Amino acid sequence: AVELIVVEDEQVTVHGSRHEHTFRVIEGDPSSVDTLVSVRVGSTPTPQIALIGDEEQMHGVIAVYREAPLDERDSALLDNLAGQIALRLRNHRLFGETLEQARLAQIIGHTADGIFTIAPDGTVASWNPAMELITGCHRDRAIGRLCEEVLGPRMAETIASLPIAPTGDAKASDSLVERPD
């Protein structure tokens, strides 16, 4: 018998040849591979396992239950399969993040609100089309320059006075913008 045990956040899903079982990991419970594999009911041989992912970012395990130990070729095949599953899960997560970033970029690009970001060194890092209309300054001229150079000293003072959370969370504020014209 074979089980695929997938861990996503706090949810564990066990895919078996005859069933699927989902449960949540309770904080403080051990999350070792043995705990995940021991979900299988009944008297079975000790599972031979392959990690999906690595010790730092484990996505689950593949557990193979059989009387005889896997030979070198079967063990390599099991490890390869686990690696392919980990890669697929990683690609799926990255694809989702990319879609989310594209959606946010589309929203920011089409809003009437001027939105820009400042890098830690004080230079303009992003500049949406509404900022071009509001300020009269094209994106190519703004990005990479100091905020004070692009928006004037008043705006730079307003930005400098904003409380920045340790997490880097963005803060909103209103201020007067000096246009070149």
C-alpha positions, -999 to 999 in steps of 0.1 A, spaced: 0 0 0 11 36 -6 0 68 11 7 104 0 6 127 30 5 164 21 9 192 47 -4 226 38 -3 252 66 -20 234 95 -40 210 74 -28 174 67 -44 153 40 -37 116 37 -44 102 3 -45 64 5 -54 37 -21 -88 33 -4 -95 66 13 -87 102 18 -85 116 54 -80 153 63 -73 168 97 -58 198 113 -25 198 132 -31 212 167 -4 236 179 21 218 201 16 184 186 47 168 172 48 170 134 74 144 128 71 122 98 64 92 121 33 110 135 20 118 100 26 83 87 11 66 118 -24 79 107 -27 46 87 -52 23 105 -46 -14 110 -16 -36 114 8 -29 85 45 -32 80 67 -3 90 64 23 62 94 32 41 92 70 35 104 97 13 102 134 23 84 158 0 105 188 3 133 191 28 137 194 65 133 232 64 101 232 43 85 198 43 53 195 23 46 159 33 58 124 28 52 94 6 49 62 27 52 28 11 40 -2 32 53 -35 21 69 -65 39 102 -65 20 124 -34 21 127 -13 -11 157 -22 -32 181 6 -43 163 12 -76 128 14 -60 142 36 -32 157 60 -58 124 60 -77 105 68 -45 129 97 -38 126 110 -74 88 109 -72 89 128 -39 112 154 -55 88 158 -85 58 163 -61 78 189 -41 87 207 -73 51 207 -85 38 221 -52 65 248 -53 56 257 -89 19 258 -80 26 282 -51 48 304 -72 22 305 -100 -5 316 -75 18 343 -61 25 355 -97 -12 357 -105 -19 376 -73 9 401 -81 -4 405 -117 -39 412 -103 -25 438 -78 -5 454 -106 -36 457 -128 -56 473 -99 -28 497 -91 -23 505 -128 -60 513 -133 -69 532 -101 -74 570 -101 -54 572 -69 -18 580 -71 2 552 -57 40 550 -54 65 533 -32 98 545 -17 128 522 -13 147 522 20 173 545 5 147 572 -2 144 566 -40 111 561 -58 107 524 -64 73 523 -82 50 549 -98 15 542 -112 -1 560 -141 -23 581 -118 8 595 -102 19 607 -137 -14 625 -141 -14 640 -106 22 651 -106 30 658 -142 60 636 -138 64 605 -161 72 571 -145 106 569 -162 116 602 -147 105 594 -112 117 558 -106 152 557 -91 153 593 -81 150 607 -46 115 614 -35 124 650 -26 137 655 -62 105 642 -77 78 654 -53 93 683 -36 105 689 0 69 690 15 60 655 3 94 642 14 88 656 49 54 641 50 68 607 40 97 610 65 71 616 93 50 585 86 54 558 112 67 527 94 58 494 111 87 470 118 70 445 94 73 470 65 36 475 62 26 504 40 10 535 55 -14 559 37 -13 596 39 -25 628 21 -1 656 12 3 684 -12 24 676 -43 44 702 -61 41 698 -99 69 710 -122 44 733 -139 
